[in-house]
Amino acid sequence: MAIIVHFQPTGMTASKYDKVIQLLEEAGLGKPQGRLHHLSYGNPENLSVVDVYDAPQSFETFGQKLIPILAGQGIDVGQPVVEDVHGRVTG
């Protein structure tokens, strides 16, 4: 079952977000298996993120690689809100 994951991290500026995306790309993790959608939004001084994954296991696997990269940039993701997806419309 697909899940939606909502992060409201501490310390994630637009420049830090861009750096994390760069580091993920360089590590071959820019398009993790099972991630269906990724969005960042909000105040450029304190961005939030929403991801949709095909299954909780995909999120957990990627999270193990993502968290150290975020911590290296001084970003604390805190505890994400994870919910089951009820419906999805594309396009």
SULFENWO-V220576 format. One record per residue. N is the residue number from 1. PHI is phi in whole degrees, 0 to 359 (999 if undefined). OMEGA is omega in whole degrees, -180 to 180 (* if undefined). Layout:
n: [N:N]
phi: [PHI:PHI]
omega: [OMEGA:OMEGA]
//
This chain:
n: [1:2:3:4:5:6:7:8:9:10:11:12:13:14:15:16:17:18:19:20:21:22:23:24:25:26:27:28:29:30:31:32:33:34:35:36:37:38:39:40:41:42:43:44:45:46:47:48:49:50:51:52:53:54:55:56:57:58:59:60:61:62:63:64:65:66:67:68:69:70:71:72:73:74:75:76:77:78:79:80:81:82:83:84:85:86:87:88:89:90:91]
phi: [999:291:229:248:236:246:249:236:290:260:87:261:279:300:292:292:301:300:294:298:300:299:296:296:301:297:273:76:246:292:229:295:300:92:278:266:213:216:223:243:201:105:299:299:269:200:289:247:222:232:235:238:242:290:198:303:297:296:296:297:297:292:302:297:267:286:304:297:292:297:300:296:259:76:253:254:283:64:257:291:267:241:226:290:275:272:212:212:238:252:82]
omega: [180:177:172:-178:-178:179:169:-174:174:175:-179:174:179:-180:177:177:180:179:178:178:178:-179:177:178:-179:-180:-178:-176:-176:180:-176:180:176:178:-177:-179:175:178:167:-175:173:-179:-179:177:-178:-176:170:-178:172:176:171:179:180:-178:179:-178:179:178:-179:-180:179:-179:179:179:-177:-173:178:179:178:-180:178:178:179:-179:176:-178:-178:180:180:173:-178:-179:173:176:177:-179:-178:177:180:176:*]
//
